C-alpha cells in the first residue's frame, strides 16, 4: 500500500513533467487535494490543457508509456467527458492516478468539481450538466425493470435495478441540497431524514420477497424525494409506481 509521502512524490513528479512538456499549456489539481481534503486513501488527480495544434492521443500515448516505465503502472482505462479524456492508472502499490487531458480552449473547472490552477490559464467554470428530469426518467425505468426481473426470476438483475434506483434517489437529493452529485460524493453529507428512507432500500438477500420489500422501500424513498422538488411529478408517478411495488410484493 502506498504512503502519503509516495503519493506526494508521484504528484510532484507528474507536475514537474507537465511543466517541462511544451505540449501542456496549463495544469490544475482536481479531486480532494484541490479542496485541501486529502486523507490516507486519496488518489492523485491532475487535469491538463493541451495545445490546440497537438493531437491528444499522441500526448496520451507518451504519458502512458511514462506511467508504466517510471511509475510502475499495472493497468489503465479511459473515461470521456466532452472533449476531455481522463486516463486512470493503477500503480503496483495501489495508488490511483487520474490524469485528464483536454484542448487548451476547453481547459477549466467543470460543474461542481474541485479545481486549483497550478500554471497556465483556465476558462471560466462550466456549469454542471446533471439533469434531474433525466434521473427521474431513469428512476421510473428502474422500478419497472426491477419488478419485471423479480417476476422473471432474474434475481441478480433485480438487485442491480433496485440499487441503481436507490443511487439515483441519493443523486437527486444531492442536487436539491447543493452537494456534489457525481459518484455519491455528497451522499455522506445528506441529513439523516433524507438518507433514512433510502437506507431501507438496501437489499439484504436475493430472496424474491426481500427484493420486493427493497423495491417498495426504494420506490417510497424516490417519491418522498420528488415531493420535495417536483410535487406534480411525484403525484403523477405515485399511483403507477406504487402499483408496480404492490404487484411485486403480491
HUPE-V688096 format. One record per backbone hydrogen bond with DSSP energy under -0.5 kcal/mol. NH is the residue of the N-H (numbers start at 0). CO is the residue of the C=O. Records with the same first field share a line. If there is no record, write none. Layout:
# HUPE-V688096
NH=CO ; CO
This chain:
# HUPE-V688096
1=92
6=2
7=3
8=4
9=5
10=6
11=7
12=8
13=9
14=10
15=11
16=12
17=13
18=14
19=15
20=17
21=19
23=20
24=22 ; 48
25=48
26=118
27=46
28=115
29=44
30=113
32=29
33=30
34=30 ; 31
35=32
36=31
41=38
43=95
44=42
45=97
46=27
47=99
48=25
49=101
50=22
53=50
57=54
58=54
59=55
60=56
61=57
62=58
63=59
64=60
65=61
66=62
67=63
68=64
69=65
70=65 ; 66
71=67
72=66
73=89
74=89
76=87
78=85
80=83
83=80
84=100
85=78
86=84 ; 98
87=76 ; 85
88=86 ; 96
89=74
90=88 ; 94
91=71
93=90
95=93
96=88
97=43
98=86 ; 96
99=45 ; 97
100=84
101=47
103=49
105=102
106=103
108=122
110=125
112=109
115=28
117=26
118=26
122=106
125=108
126=124
131=129
134=130
135=131
136=132
137=133
138=134
139=135
140=136
141=137
142=138
143=139
144=140
145=141
146=142
147=143
148=144
149=145
150=146
151=147
152=148 ; 149
153=148
154=152
157=153
158=154
159=155
160=156
161=157
162=158
163=159
164=160
165=161
166=162
167=163
168=164
169=165
170=166
171=167
172=168
173=169
174=170
175=171
176=172
177=174
178=173
183=180
184=181
185=179
186=183
187=183
188=185
189=186
193=190
194=190
195=191
197=193
198=194
199=195
200=197
201=198
210=206
211=207
212=208
213=209
214=210
215=211
216=212
217=213
218=214
219=215
220=216
221=217
222=218
223=219
224=220
225=221
226=222
227=223 ; 224
228=224 ; 225
229=225
233=229
234=230
235=231
236=232
237=233
238=234
239=235
240=236
241=237
242=238
243=239
244=240
245=241
246=242
247=243
248=244
249=245
